[in-house]
Amino acid sequence: MIKWILILLIIAAIAGLLGMNSLAGAAMTGVKILITIMLVLFLLVVLGLVAIF
């Protein structure tokens, strides 16, 4: 999942530099969603509510 976050960040940066603001915004929205999912999963694992093997 971290791989997808990095890919979307690179896409957003390049699109922003090239002036494609709608594409950059869409990529950043995807990044925000993935980061939120990762943070929630991390907190669940730390609190011991979910065991990921």
PQR file of N, CA, C, O and H, with PARSE charges and radii, in Angstrom:
ATOM      1  N   MET A   1       0.825  -1.183   0.000 -0.4000 1.5000
ATOM      2  CA  MET A   1       0.000   0.000   0.000 -0.0000 2.0000
ATOM      3  C   MET A   1       0.875   1.256   0.000  0.5500 1.7000
ATOM      4  O   MET A   1       0.518   2.279  -0.585 -0.5500 1.4000
ATOM      5  N   ILE A   2       2.022   1.157   0.664 -0.4000 1.5000
ATOM      6  CA  ILE A   2       2.935   2.303   0.666 -0.0000 2.0000
ATOM      7  C   ILE A   2       3.441   2.569  -0.747  0.5500 1.7000
ATOM      8  O   ILE A   2       3.682   3.716  -1.124 -0.5500 1.4000
ATOM      9  H   ILE A   2       2.312   0.326   1.139  0.4000 1.0000
ATOM     10  N   LYS A   3       3.599   1.506  -1.519 -0.4000 1.5000
ATOM     11  CA  LYS A   3       4.036   1.649  -2.907 -0.0000 2.0000
ATOM     12  C   LYS A   3       3.030   2.486  -3.702  0.5500 1.7000
ATOM     13  O   LYS A   3       3.417   3.364  -4.474 -0.5500 1.4000
ATOM     14  H   LYS A   3       3.404   0.575  -1.213  0.4000 1.0000
ATOM     15  N   TRP A   4       1.735   2.208  -3.507 -0.4000 1.5000
ATOM     16  CA  TRP A   4       0.697   2.974  -4.204 -0.0000 2.0000
ATOM     17  C   TRP A   4       0.681   4.432  -3.768  0.5500 1.7000
ATOM     18  O   TRP A   4       0.451   5.323  -4.586 -0.5500 1.4000
ATOM     19  H   TRP A   4       1.421   1.495  -2.881  0.4000 1.0000
ATOM     20  N   ILE A   5       0.923   4.679  -2.485 -0.4000 1.5000
ATOM     21  CA  ILE A   5       0.958   6.055  -1.994 -0.0000 2.0000
ATOM     22  C   ILE A   5       2.095   6.817  -2.662  0.5500 1.7000
ATOM     23  O   ILE A   5       1.911   7.952  -3.100 -0.5500 1.4000
ATOM     24  H   ILE A   5       1.109   3.955  -1.821  0.4000 1.0000
ATOM     25  N   LEU A   6       3.260   6.201  -2.740 -0.4000 1.5000
ATOM     26  CA  LEU A   6       4.399   6.864  -3.373 -0.0000 2.0000
ATOM     27  C   LEU A   6       4.164   7.108  -4.859  0.5500 1.7000
ATOM     28  O   LEU A   6       4.517   8.165  -5.381 -0.5500 1.4000
ATOM     29  H   LEU A   6       3.409   5.279  -2.384  0.4000 1.0000
ATOM     30  N   ILE A   7       3.572   6.140  -5.535 -0.4000 1.5000
ATOM     31  CA  ILE A   7       3.275   6.306  -6.963 -0.0000 2.0000
ATOM     32  C   ILE A   7       2.301   7.464  -7.174  0.5500 1.7000
ATOM     33  O   ILE A   7       2.501   8.293  -8.061 -0.5500 1.4000
ATOM     34  H   ILE A   7       3.285   5.281  -5.111  0.4000 1.0000
ATOM     35  N   LEU A   8       1.248   7.520  -6.359 -0.4000 1.5000
ATOM     36  CA  LEU A   8       0.277   8.599  -6.511 -0.0000 2.0000
ATOM     37  C   LEU A   8       0.866   9.961  -6.162  0.5500 1.7000
ATOM     38  O   LEU A   8       0.506  10.966  -6.774 -0.5500 1.4000
ATOM     39  H   LEU A   8       1.086   6.846  -5.638  0.4000 1.0000
ATOM     40  N   LEU A   9       1.772  10.002  -5.177 -0.4000 1.5000
ATOM     41  CA  LEU A   9       2.438  11.260  -4.850 -0.0000 2.0000
ATOM     42  C   LEU A   9       3.303  11.750  -6.009  0.5500 1.7000
ATOM     43  O   LEU A   9       3.334  12.945  -6.300 -0.5500 1.4000
ATOM     44  H   LEU A   9       2.064   9.185  -4.680  0.4000 1.0000
ATOM     45  N   ILE A  10       3.999  10.837  -6.664 -0.4000 1.5000
ATOM     46  CA  ILE A  10       4.825  11.211  -7.816 -0.0000 2.0000
ATOM     47  C   ILE A  10       3.948  11.702  -8.956  0.5500 1.7000
ATOM     48  O   ILE A  10       4.268  12.701  -9.599 -0.5500 1.4000
ATOM     49  H   ILE A  10       3.974   9.866  -6.427  0.4000 1.0000
ATOM     50  N   ILE A  11       2.845  11.011  -9.211 -0.4000 1.5000
ATOM     51  CA  ILE A  11       1.914  11.439 -10.256 -0.0000 2.0000
ATOM     52  C   ILE A  11       1.363  12.821  -9.946  0.5500 1.7000
ATOM     53  O   ILE A  11       1.276  13.667 -10.835 -0.5500 1.4000
ATOM     54  H   ILE A  11       2.584  10.200  -8.688  0.4000 1.0000
ATOM     55  N   ALA A  12       0.987  13.058  -8.683 -0.4000 1.5000
ATOM     56  CA  ALA A  12       0.447  14.363  -8.299 -0.0000 2.0000
ATOM     57  C   ALA A  12       1.486  15.459  -8.468  0.5500 1.7000
ATOM     58  O   ALA A  12       1.160  16.551  -8.934 -0.5500 1.4000
ATOM     59  H   ALA A  12       1.058  12.370  -7.961  0.4000 1.0000
ATOM     60  N   ALA A  13       2.729  15.187  -8.099 -0.4000 1.5000
ATOM     61  CA  ALA A  13       3.782  16.190  -8.230 -0.0000 2.0000
ATOM     62  C   ALA A  13       4.048  16.537  -9.690  0.5500 1.7000
ATOM     63  O   ALA A  13       4.163  17.710 -10.045 -0.5500 1.4000
ATOM     64  H   ALA A  13       2.994  14.300  -7.720  0.4000 1.0000
ATOM     65  N   ILE A  14       4.144  15.517 -10.531 -0.4000 1.5000
ATOM     66  CA  ILE A  14       4.408  15.762 -11.953 -0.0000 2.0000
ATOM     67  C   ILE A  14       3.233  16.479 -12.605  0.5500 1.7000
ATOM     68  O   ILE A  14       3.420  17.409 -13.389 -0.5500 1.4000
ATOM     69  H   ILE A  14       4.051  14.564 -10.243  0.4000 1.0000
ATOM     70  N   ALA A  15       2.016  16.039 -12.273 -0.4000 1.5000
ATOM     71  CA  ALA A  15       0.833  16.689 -12.848 -0.0000 2.0000
ATOM     72  C   ALA A  15       0.725  18.138 -12.381  0.5500 1.7000
ATOM     73  O   ALA A  15       0.326  19.009 -13.153 -0.5500 1.4000
ATOM     74  H   ALA A  15       1.864  15.284 -11.636  0.4000 1.0000
ATOM     75  N   GLY A  16       1.072  18.395 -11.141 -0.4000 1.5000
ATOM     76  CA  GLY A  16       1.042  19.766 -10.639 -0.0000 2.0000
ATOM     77  C   GLY A  16       2.050  20.651 -11.344  0.5500 1.7000
ATOM     78  O   GLY A  16       1.761  21.809 -11.647 -0.5500 1.4000
ATOM     79  H   GLY A  16       1.397  17.687 -10.514  0.4000 1.0000
ATOM     80  N   LEU A  17       3.239  20.112 -11.607 -0.4000 1.5000
ATOM     81  CA  LEU A  17       4.268  20.884 -12.310 -0.0000 2.0000
ATOM     82  C   LEU A  17       3.883  21.152 -13.763  0.5500 1.7000
ATOM     83  O   LEU A  17       4.253  22.181 -14.330 -0.5500 1.4000
ATOM     84  H   LEU A  17       3.474  19.172 -11.360  0.4000 1.0000
ATOM     85  N   LEU A  18       3.148  20.235 -14.355 -0.4000 1.5000
ATOM     86  CA  LEU A  18       2.743  20.407 -15.751 -0.0000 2.0000
ATOM     87  C   LEU A  18       1.440  21.188 -15.901  0.5500 1.7000
ATOM     88  O   LEU A  18       0.985  21.428 -17.019 -0.5500 1.4000
ATOM     89  H   LEU A  18       2.848  19.400 -13.895  0.4000 1.0000
ATOM     90  N   GLY A  19       0.846  21.578 -14.796 -0.4000 1.5000
ATOM     91  CA  GLY A  19      -0.363  22.388 -14.849 -0.0000 2.0000
ATOM     92  C   GLY A  19      -1.651  21.606 -14.969  0.5500 1.7000
ATOM     93  O   GLY A  19      -2.697  22.181 -15.272 -0.5500 1.4000
ATOM     94  H   GLY A  19       1.215  21.383 -13.887  0.4000 1.0000
ATOM     95  N   MET A  20      -1.599  20.316 -14.740 -0.4000 1.5000
ATOM     96  CA  MET A  20      -2.805  19.481 -14.793 -0.0000 2.0000
ATOM     97  C   MET A  20      -3.390  19.393 -13.386  0.5500 1.7000
ATOM     98  O   MET A  20      -3.225  18.389 -12.693 -0.5500 1.4000
ATOM     99  H   MET A  20      -0.750  19.848 -14.494  0.4000 1.0000
ATOM    100  N   ASN A  21      -4.070  20.449 -12.983 -0.4000 1.5000
ATOM    101  CA  ASN A  21      -4.526  20.559 -11.602 -0.0000 2.0000
ATOM    102  C   ASN A  21      -5.592  19.535 -11.235  0.5500 1.7000
ATOM    103  O   ASN A  21      -5.616  19.053 -10.102 -0.5500 1.4000
ATOM    104  H   ASN A  21      -4.204  21.264 -13.547  0.4000 1.0000
ATOM    105  N   SER A  22      -6.466  19.197 -12.161 -0.4000 1.5000
ATOM    106  CA  SER A  22      -7.516  18.229 -11.830 -0.0000 2.0000
ATOM    107  C   SER A  22      -6.925  16.839 -11.607  0.5500 1.7000
ATOM    108  O   SER A  22      -7.364  16.114 -10.715 -0.5500 1.4000
ATOM    109  H   SER A  22      -6.447  19.588 -13.081  0.4000 1.0000
ATOM    110  N   LEU A  23      -5.936  16.467 -12.410 -0.4000 1.5000
ATOM    111  CA  LEU A  23      -5.274  15.166 -12.224 -0.0000 2.0000
ATOM    112  C   LEU A  23      -4.481  15.152 -10.918  0.5500 1.7000
ATOM    113  O   LEU A  23      -4.482  14.154 -10.197 -0.5500 1.4000
ATOM    114  H   LEU A  23      -5.580  17.056 -13.135  0.4000 1.0000
ATOM    115  N   ALA A  24      -3.814  16.248 -10.621 -0.4000 1.5000
ATOM    116  CA  ALA A  24      -3.053  16.339  -9.379 -0.0000 2.0000
ATOM    117  C   ALA A  24      -3.989  16.244  -8.175  0.5500 1.7000
ATOM    118  O   ALA A  24      -3.664  15.587  -7.186 -0.5500 1.4000
ATOM    119  H   ALA A  24      -3.813  17.058 -11.206  0.4000 1.0000
ATOM    120  N   GLY A  25      -5.135  16.890  -8.253 -0.4000 1.5000
ATOM    121  CA  GLY A  25      -6.105  16.828  -7.161 -0.0000 2.0000
ATOM    122  C   GLY A  25      -6.664  15.437  -6.968  0.5500 1.7000
ATOM    123  O   GLY A  25      -6.852  14.989  -5.837 -0.5500 1.4000
ATOM    124  H   GLY A  25      -5.400  17.424  -9.056  0.4000 1.0000
ATOM    125  N   ALA A  26      -6.933  14.749  -8.069 -0.4000 1.5000
ATOM    126  CA  ALA A  26      -7.452  13.385  -7.985 -0.0000 2.0000
ATOM    127  C   ALA A  26      -6.412  12.449  -7.377  0.5500 1.7000
ATOM    128  O   ALA A  26      -6.747  11.592  -6.559 -0.5500 1.4000
ATOM    129  H   ALA A  26      -6.781  15.113  -8.988  0.4000 1.0000
ATOM    130  N   ALA A  27      -5.164  12.609  -7.770 -0.4000 1.5000
ATOM    131  CA  ALA A  27      -4.104  11.770  -7.215 -0.0000 2.0000
ATOM    132  C   ALA A  27      -3.933  12.040  -5.727  0.5500 1.7000
ATOM    133  O   ALA A  27      -3.732  11.107  -4.949 -0.5500 1.4000
ATOM    134  H   ALA A  27      -4.892  13.305  -8.435  0.4000 1.0000
ATOM    135  N   MET A  28      -4.008  13.299  -5.322 -0.4000 1.5000
ATOM    136  CA  MET A  28      -3.870  13.630  -3.905 -0.0000 2.0000
ATOM    137  C   MET A  28      -5.047  13.106  -3.088  0.5500 1.7000
ATOM    138  O   MET A  28      -4.878  12.721  -1.931 -0.5500 1.4000
ATOM    139  H   MET A  28      -4.171  14.057  -5.954  0.4000 1.0000
ATOM    140  N   THR A  29      -6.220  13.089  -3.675 -0.4000 1.5000
ATOM    141  CA  THR A  29      -7.375  12.518  -2.982 -0.0000 2.0000
ATOM    142  C   THR A  29      -7.155  11.024  -2.729  0.5500 1.7000
ATOM    143  O   THR A  29      -7.459  10.521  -1.648 -0.5500 1.4000
ATOM    144  H   THR A  29      -6.358  13.401  -4.615  0.4000 1.0000
ATOM    145  N   GLY A  30      -6.629  10.327  -3.723 -0.4000 1.5000
ATOM    146  CA  GLY A  30      -6.306   8.914  -3.551 -0.0000 2.0000
ATOM    147  C   GLY A  30      -5.264   8.705  -2.473  0.5500 1.7000
ATOM    148  O   GLY A  30      -5.361   7.763  -1.687 -0.5500 1.4000
ATOM    149  H   GLY A  30      -6.382  10.736  -4.601  0.4000 1.0000
ATOM    150  N   VAL A  31      -4.270   9.575  -2.430 -0.4000 1.5000
ATOM    151  CA  VAL A  31      -3.229   9.477  -1.404 -0.0000 2.0000
ATOM    152  C   VAL A  31      -3.836   9.669  -0.014  0.5500 1.7000
ATOM    153  O   VAL A  31      -3.510   8.928   0.914 -0.5500 1.4000
ATOM    154  H   VAL A  31      -4.192  10.341  -3.069  0.4000 1.0000
ATOM    155  N   LYS A  32      -4.706  10.650   0.129 -0.4000 1.5000
ATOM    156  CA  LYS A  32      -5.333  10.910   1.432 -0.0000 2.0000
ATOM    157  C   LYS A  32      -6.155   9.711   1.900  0.5500 1.7000
ATOM    158  O   LYS A  32      -6.130   9.354   3.078 -0.5500 1.4000
ATOM    159  H   LYS A  32      -4.971  11.252  -0.624  0.4000 1.0000
ATOM    160  N   ILE A  33      -6.877   9.097   0.977 -0.4000 1.5000
ATOM    161  CA  ILE A  33      -7.697   7.935   1.326 -0.0000 2.0000
ATOM    162  C   ILE A  33      -6.812   6.771   1.760  0.5500 1.7000
ATOM    163  O   ILE A  33      -7.091   6.121   2.768 -0.5500 1.4000
ATOM    164  H   ILE A  33      -6.897   9.387   0.020  0.4000 1.0000
ATOM    165  N   LEU A  34      -5.741   6.504   1.001 -0.4000 1.5000
ATOM    166  CA  LEU A  34      -4.854   5.387   1.341 -0.0000 2.0000
ATOM    167  C   LEU A  34      -4.130   5.625   2.659  0.5500 1.7000
ATOM    168  O   LEU A  34      -3.958   4.693   3.445 -0.5500 1.4000
ATOM    169  H   LEU A  34      -5.515   7.032   0.182  0.4000 1.0000
ATOM    170  N   ILE A  35      -3.702   6.861   2.911 -0.4000 1.5000
ATOM    171  CA  ILE A  35      -3.034   7.160   4.174 -0.0000 2.0000
ATOM    172  C   ILE A  35      -3.999   6.973   5.341  0.5500 1.7000
ATOM    173  O   ILE A  35      -3.613   6.457   6.389 -0.5500 1.4000
ATOM    174  H   ILE A  35      -3.841   7.617   2.273  0.4000 1.0000
ATOM    175  N   THR A  36      -5.240   7.386   5.165 -0.4000 1.5000
ATOM    176  CA  THR A  36      -6.234   7.210   6.218 -0.0000 2.0000
ATOM    177  C   THR A  36      -6.459   5.732   6.521  0.5500 1.7000
ATOM    178  O   THR A  36      -6.516   5.333   7.685 -0.5500 1.4000
ATOM    179  H   THR A  36      -5.554   7.805   4.313  0.4000 1.0000
ATOM    180  N   ILE A  37      -6.584   4.923   5.477 -0.4000 1.5000
ATOM    181  CA  ILE A  37      -6.777   3.484   5.666 -0.0000 2.0000
ATOM    182  C   ILE A  37      -5.580   2.878   6.397  0.5500 1.7000
ATOM    183  O   ILE A  37      -5.747   2.062   7.304 -0.5500 1.4000
ATOM    184  H   ILE A  37      -6.537   5.247   4.532  0.4000 1.0000
ATOM    185  N   MET A  38      -4.369   3.281   5.997 -0.4000 1.5000
ATOM    186  CA  MET A  38      -3.172   2.740   6.649 -0.0000 2.0000
ATOM    187  C   MET A  38      -3.095   3.151   8.111  0.5500 1.7000
ATOM    188  O   MET A  38      -2.714   2.344   8.959 -0.5500 1.4000
ATOM    189  H   MET A  38      -4.233   3.944   5.261  0.4000 1.0000
ATOM    190  N   LEU A  39      -3.448   4.389   8.418 -0.4000 1.5000
ATOM    191  CA  LEU A  39      -3.414   4.840   9.807 -0.0000 2.0000
ATOM    192  C   LEU A  39      -4.427   4.100  10.669  0.5500 1.7000
ATOM    193  O   LEU A  39      -4.128   3.743  11.809 -0.5500 1.4000
ATOM    194  H   LEU A  39      -3.758   5.045   7.730  0.4000 1.0000
ATOM    195  N   VAL A  40      -5.612   3.869  10.139 -0.4000 1.5000
ATOM    196  CA  VAL A  40      -6.632   3.140  10.890 -0.0000 2.0000
ATOM    197  C   VAL A  40      -6.173   1.706  11.144  0.5500 1.7000
ATOM    198  O   VAL A  40      -6.306   1.203  12.260 -0.5500 1.4000
ATOM    199  H   VAL A  40      -5.855   4.159   9.214  0.4000 1.0000
ATOM    200  N   LEU A  41      -5.637   1.044  10.121 -0.4000 1.5000
ATOM    201  CA  LEU A  41      -5.143  -0.316  10.300 -0.0000 2.0000
ATOM    202  C   LEU A  41      -3.991  -0.356  11.294  0.5500 1.7000
ATOM    203  O   LEU A  41      -3.907  -1.273  12.111 -0.5500 1.4000
ATOM    204  H   LEU A  41      -5.529   1.452   9.215  0.4000 1.0000
ATOM    205  N   PHE A  42      -3.107   0.626  11.229 -0.4000 1.5000
ATOM    206  CA  PHE A  42      -1.987   0.685  12.168 -0.0000 2.0000
ATOM    207  C   PHE A  42      -2.474   0.830  13.604  0.5500 1.7000
ATOM    208  O   PHE A  42      -1.984   0.148  14.504 -0.5500 1.4000
ATOM    209  H   PHE A  42      -3.174   1.370  10.565  0.4000 1.0000
ATOM    210  N   LEU A  43      -3.434   1.717  13.815 -0.4000 1.5000
ATOM    211  CA  LEU A  43      -3.960   1.905  15.163 -0.0000 2.0000
ATOM    212  C   LEU A  43      -4.668   0.658  15.675  0.5500 1.7000
ATOM    213  O   LEU A  43      -4.550   0.325  16.854 -0.5500 1.4000
ATOM    214  H   LEU A  43      -3.832   2.272  13.084  0.4000 1.0000
ATOM    215  N   LEU A  44      -5.400  -0.037  14.808 -0.4000 1.5000
ATOM    216  CA  LEU A  44      -6.058  -1.269  15.218 -0.0000 2.0000
ATOM    217  C   LEU A  44      -5.047  -2.337  15.603  0.5500 1.7000
ATOM    218  O   LEU A  44      -5.262  -3.084  16.557 -0.5500 1.4000
ATOM    219  H   LEU A  44      -5.495   0.234  13.850  0.4000 1.0000
ATOM    220  N   VAL A  45      -3.943  -2.410  14.863 -0.4000 1.5000
ATOM    221  CA  VAL A  45      -2.912  -3.397  15.183 -0.0000 2.0000
ATOM    222  C   VAL A  45      -2.227  -3.023  16.486  0.5500 1.7000
ATOM    223  O   VAL A  45      -1.972  -3.893  17.318 -0.5500 1.4000
ATOM    224  H   VAL A  45      -3.768  -1.803  14.088  0.4000 1.0000
ATOM    225  N   VAL A  46      -1.926  -1.748  16.678 -0.4000 1.5000
ATOM    226  CA  VAL A  46      -1.252  -1.318  17.903 -0.0000 2.0000
ATOM    227  C   VAL A  46      -2.137  -1.563  19.126  0.5500 1.7000
ATOM    228  O   VAL A  46      -1.642  -1.970  20.177 -0.5500 1.4000
ATOM    229  H   VAL A  46      -2.134  -1.041  16.001  0.4000 1.0000
ATOM    230  N   LEU A  47      -3.416  -1.323  18.997 -0.4000 1.5000
ATOM    231  CA  LEU A  47      -4.329  -1.538  20.119 -0.0000 2.0000
ATOM    232  C   LEU A  47      -4.664  -3.014  20.315  0.5500 1.7000
ATOM    233  O   LEU A  47      -5.302  -3.374  21.304 -0.5500 1.4000
ATOM    234  H   LEU A  47      -3.818  -0.993  18.143  0.4000 1.0000
ATOM    235  N   GLY A  48      -4.250  -3.858  19.402 -0.4000 1.5000
ATOM    236  CA  GLY A  48      -4.455  -5.292  19.551 -0.0000 2.0000
ATOM    237  C   GLY A  48      -5.825  -5.767  19.143  0.5500 1.7000
ATOM    238  O   GLY A  48      -6.209  -6.890  19.470 -0.5500 1.4000
ATOM    239  H   GLY A  48      -3.732  -3.565  18.598  0.4000 1.0000
ATOM    240  N   LEU A  49      -6.576  -4.939  18.433 -0.4000 1.5000
ATOM    241  CA  LEU A  49      -7.913  -5.337  18.022 -0.0000 2.0000
ATOM    242  C   LEU A  49      -7.906  -6.202  16.780  0.5500 1.7000
ATOM    243  O   LEU A  49      -8.841  -6.967  16.543 -0.5500 1.4000
ATOM    244  H   LEU A  49      -6.264  -4.026  18.167  0.4000 1.0000
ATOM    245  N   VAL A  50      -6.843  -6.082  15.979 -0.4000 1.5000
ATOM    246  CA  VAL A  50      -6.736  -6.854  14.760 -0.0000 2.0000
ATOM    247  C   VAL A  50      -5.358  -7.509  14.742  0.5500 1.7000
ATOM    248  O   VAL A  50      -4.350  -6.838  14.965 -0.5500 1.4000
ATOM    249  H   VAL A  50      -6.084  -5.461  16.171  0.4000 1.0000
ATOM    250  N   ALA A  51      -5.308  -8.777  14.485 -0.4000 1.5000
ATOM    251  CA  ALA A  51      -4.030  -9.473  14.390 -0.0000 2.0000
ATOM    252  C   ALA A  51      -3.742  -9.747  12.929  0.5500 1.7000
ATOM    253  O   ALA A  51      -4.453 -10.517  12.283 -0.5500 1.4000
ATOM    254  H   ALA A  51      -6.127  -9.322  14.303  0.4000 1.0000
ATOM    255  N   ILE A  52      -2.706  -9.120  12.411 -0.4000 1.5000
ATOM    256  CA  ILE A  52      -2.303  -9.329  11.010 -0.0000 2.0000
ATOM    257  C   ILE A  52      -1.061 -10.204  10.998  0.5500 1.7000
ATOM    258  O   ILE A  52      -0.043  -9.854  11.595 -0.5500 1.4000
ATOM    259  H   ILE A  52      -2.129  -8.494  12.936  0.4000 1.0000
ATOM    260  N   PHE A  53      -1.144 -11.336  10.321 -0.4000 1.5000
ATOM    261  CA  PHE A  53      -0.023 -12.263  10.292 -0.0000 2.0000
ATOM    262  C   PHE A  53       0.728 -12.105   9.002  0.5500 1.7000
ATOM    263  O   PHE A  53       1.718 -12.800   8.775 -0.5500 1.4000
ATOM    264  H   PHE A  53      -1.972 -11.620   9.836  0.4000 1.0000
TER
END
